[in-house]
Amino acid sequence: MDPATTRTIHTSASNSSSSGSSTCCSSSSSLPRSGSSSASLSAAHLFRIDMHTHIMPSSLPDLTALTPQGQDYQWPSFHPVPDTQPPEIDMFVGSTFFRRVLPNCYDPAVRLSEMDAAGVDVQVLSTVPVLFCYDAPVEPALVLARALNDHLAGICKANPERFVGLGTVPLQSVDDAIIELRRVVLELGMKGVQIGTSIGEMMLDDPAMEPFWTECEALGCAVFVHPLGYALPKENATRWGRYWGSWLVGMPCETALAMHAVMSSGLLVRHPKLRVCFAHGGGAFPALLGRIQKGFDCRPDLVAGKACGVTPTEHFEGRFGESGTGEGQVWIDSLMHDPDLLEFVLKKMGPGGASRIVLGSDYPFPLGEVPIAGEMLLEDEKIRLFMSWEERAGILSRNAIRFLNLGREFEERYEMRLREVDGWGRESGLPAKGIPLATGAQGVRIVDSDWEEASGLFRHSP
């Protein structure tokens, strides 16, 4: 999520000309049959689960009235913008303007319409991180977290095939956070929680957090870690307040520092069943891994004292625990904006690393991959040089099904879509798994890792 030094502008898919496909289909669209006038199969037919999206209610409780006397706090508040159609909302933190949001940030109907236009089947919903309020008094912060979770759960209950929920918890009080975590998972049916990279001065490896990680592991819930760029200018406005630096540089650094703490502290060794996904492709961590590993090797007294002998490289490559107990602990989303970076990250994650990357767009904010979640994976020419069809299909949906333990119903939807695409390829005279994607005047066919461009025709390479 990015800040609003300027008004947020979201362009719907129907008005975008940047996508290679001029026609996107909803999740219920049928595939073109043999003999169809359509010469290509839209990429929107591939099953897509967007793991990284944000949503908020249109109003908040009166938290100021709930704040204990003498504990003044700058609570977030929402103010409808007069004379805007459809209605827009200005978000404030205390008396300071934070950003303006459009209806796609709070209205499920608008969101569903844009999902259909972009070919996204499912969104994983989490709150807007500025609403974490980790530095707030505990009692009203818990009221806020419960209100956000109830709102989000209601949206998911009304649209169970389209939305999956991640709750939020007041981690400034680990005891209260655990109580709300249990309610989120056991009563509201959510698949996990979204948390920040830090909780005030407390990092994720702090001993006070240990009961929280134990409960996450016991409940089998997934944890999505999102940085808090809005907090950096508060710490040092000169350093982080210019050139959008807190969002463009600060947030990737926050994520790298959090990952460094999680991997160097032995946290994952103590909790081998944890599944933790870090936003924005792991931020700066992949680029720093070599330096961190060097530090681990040359100064174990400073870096490796709590690491239980497991190197950061082993954690990032999913190699901890040869018996498989630690496999798949460290995940990242696909929101990198750069195919060269994605290629590098895949190399750093090691063999099979693509199975621990989930589709993430940061919808509906403009620093995300909007309006088409997964557009880079599907349409960037560079990606076909280093990723197979199976790896891409996994990132688009299968990996999120595994990370969130969504169950057989979602697996069947994924498999059915693959069978439909495969069947269309056979009826059209294409080899199995021959999947042409709409790319303007040309088509691109994927056959495992074998790609070929053609003008109007899809030919199989010898």
MOGIWO-V297926 format. One record per backbone hydrogen bond with DSSP energy under -1.0 kcal/mol. NH is the residue of the N-H (numbers start at 1). CO is the residue of the C=O. E is the energy in kcal/mol with one decimal. If there is no record, write none. Layout:
NH,CO,E ; NH,CO,E
This chain:
4,98,-1.6 ; 15,12,-1.4 ; 16,13,-1.2 ; 29,26,-1.7 ; 36,33,-2.2 ; 45,42,-1.8 ; 46,43,-1.8 ; 49,396,-3.1 ; 50,122,-2.9 ; 51,359,-3.1 ; 54,363,-2.6 ; 55,126,-2.1 ; 56,105,-2.0 ; 63,61,-1.7 ; 71,68,-2.0 ; 75,73,-1.4 ; 77,92,-2.3 ; 79,90,-2.5 ; 81,88,-2.9 ; 89,101,-2.3 ; 90,79,-2.9 ; 91,99,-3.5 ; 92,77,-2.8 ; 93,96,-2.8 ; 94,75,-2.5 ; 96,93,-1.9 ; 98,91,-3.3 ; 99,91,-1.2 ; 101,89,-2.9 ; 105,102,-2.3 ; 106,103,-1.7 ; 107,103,-3.6 ; 111,107,-2.1 ; 112,108,-2.7 ; 113,109,-2.0 ; 114,110,-2.2 ; 115,111,-2.5 ; 116,112,-2.5 ; 117,113,-2.0 ; 118,114,-1.8 ; 120,115,-2.5 ; 122,48,-2.0 ; 123,162,-2.7 ; 124,50,-3.0 ; 125,164,-3.3 ; 126,53,-1.1 ; 131,128,-2.8 ; 132,129,-2.3 ; 136,133,-1.5 ; 141,137,-1.7 ; 142,138,-2.5 ; 143,139,-1.6 ; 144,140,-2.5 ; 145,141,-2.5 ; 146,142,-2.5 ; 147,143,-2.2 ; 148,144,-2.7 ; 149,145,-2.5 ; 150,146,-2.6 ; 151,147,-2.3 ; 152,148,-2.4 ; 153,149,-2.8 ; 154,150,-1.9 ; 155,151,-1.6 ; 156,152,-2.1 ; 157,153,-2.5 ; 158,154,-1.8 ; 159,155,-1.2 ; 162,159,-1.5 ; 163,159,-2.2 ; 164,123,-2.1 ; 166,125,-2.3 ; 167,192,-2.5 ; 171,169,-1.6 ; 173,170,-1.9 ; 177,173,-2.7 ; 178,174,-2.3 ; 179,175,-1.7 ; 180,176,-2.4 ; 181,177,-2.6 ; 182,178,-2.3 ; 183,179,-1.7 ; 184,180,-2.8 ; 185,181,-2.2 ; 186,182,-2.9 ; 187,183,-1.6 ; 188,183,-2.4 ; 190,184,-2.5 ; 191,165,-1.7 ; 193,222,-2.1 ; 194,167,-2.8 ; 195,224,-2.6 ; 199,202,-3.4 ; 202,199,-2.2 ; 206,203,-1.8 ; 209,206,-2.2 ; 210,207,-1.3 ; 213,209,-1.9 ; 214,210,-2.2 ; 215,211,-2.1 ; 216,212,-2.5 ; 217,213,-2.3 ; 218,214,-2.3 ; 219,215,-2.6 ; 221,216,-1.7 ; 222,191,-2.1 ; 223,275,-2.1 ; 224,193,-2.8 ; 225,277,-3.3 ; 226,195,-2.8 ; 231,228,-2.6 ; 232,229,-1.0 ; 235,231,-1.1 ; 236,232,-2.2 ; 240,236,-2.5 ; 241,237,-2.3 ; 245,242,-2.4 ; 246,240,-1.4 ; 248,244,-2.6 ; 249,245,-2.3 ; 250,245,-2.8 ; 251,246,-1.2 ; 253,249,-1.6 ; 254,250,-2.7 ; 255,251,-2.2 ; 256,252,-2.1 ; 257,253,-2.4 ; 258,254,-2.2 ; 259,255,-2.6 ; 260,256,-2.4 ; 261,257,-2.1 ; 262,258,-2.5 ; 263,259,-2.4 ; 264,260,-2.1 ; 265,261,-1.2 ; 270,266,-2.4 ; 271,267,-1.4 ; 274,271,-1.8 ; 276,329,-3.1 ; 277,223,-3.0 ; 278,331,-2.3 ; 279,225,-2.2 ; 282,279,-1.2 ; 283,280,-1.6 ; 284,252,-1.9 ; 285,282,-1.9 ; 288,284,-1.2 ; 292,288,-2.7 ; 293,289,-3.0 ; 294,290,-2.1 ; 295,291,-2.2 ; 296,292,-2.4 ; 297,293,-2.3 ; 298,294,-2.7 ; 299,295,-2.3 ; 302,299,-1.5 ; 303,299,-2.2 ; 307,304,-1.1 ; 310,307,-1.9 ; 315,311,-2.0 ; 316,312,-2.7 ; 317,313,-2.3 ; 318,315,-1.3 ; 319,314,-2.9 ; 324,321,-2.3 ; 329,326,-1.2 ; 331,276,-2.8 ; 332,356,-1.9 ; 333,278,-1.5 ; 334,358,-1.8 ; 336,334,-1.9 ; 342,338,-2.0 ; 343,339,-2.3 ; 344,340,-2.0 ; 345,341,-3.0 ; 346,342,-2.4 ; 347,343,-1.7 ; 348,344,-2.1 ; 349,345,-2.0 ; 353,350,-2.3 ; 355,352,-1.7 ; 356,353,-2.2 ; 357,354,-1.2 ; 358,332,-2.1 ; 359,395,-1.5 ; 362,52,-2.7 ; 365,362,-2.1 ; 368,365,-2.1 ; 369,361,-2.0 ; 370,368,-1.4 ; 375,372,-1.7 ; 378,374,-1.9 ; 379,375,-2.5 ; 380,376,-1.7 ; 385,382,-1.6 ; 386,383,-1.5 ; 387,383,-1.6 ; 389,448,-1.1 ; 392,388,-1.9 ; 393,389,-2.7 ; 394,390,-2.1 ; 395,391,-2.1 ; 396,392,-2.4 ; 397,393,-1.2 ; 398,393,-1.1 ; 399,394,-3.0 ; 401,397,-1.9 ; 402,398,-1.7 ; 403,399,-3.0 ; 404,400,-2.5 ; 406,401,-2.0 ; 411,407,-1.7 ; 412,408,-2.8 ; 413,409,-1.6 ; 414,410,-2.2 ; 415,411,-2.8 ; 416,412,-2.8 ; 417,413,-1.8 ; 418,414,-1.8 ; 419,415,-2.4 ; 420,416,-2.5 ; 421,417,-2.3 ; 422,418,-2.8 ; 423,419,-2.9 ; 424,420,-2.3 ; 425,421,-2.0 ; 426,422,-1.9 ; 427,423,-2.4 ; 428,424,-1.7 ; 429,426,-1.7 ; 430,425,-3.3 ; 434,431,-2.0 ; 435,433,-1.0 ; 435,446,-1.3 ; 437,444,-1.9 ; 439,442,-1.2 ; 440,20,-1.4 ; 442,439,-1.4 ; 443,454,-1.6 ; 444,437,-1.0 ; 445,452,-1.3 ; 447,450,-1.9 ; 450,447,-3.1 ; 454,443,-1.3 ; 456,454,-1.0
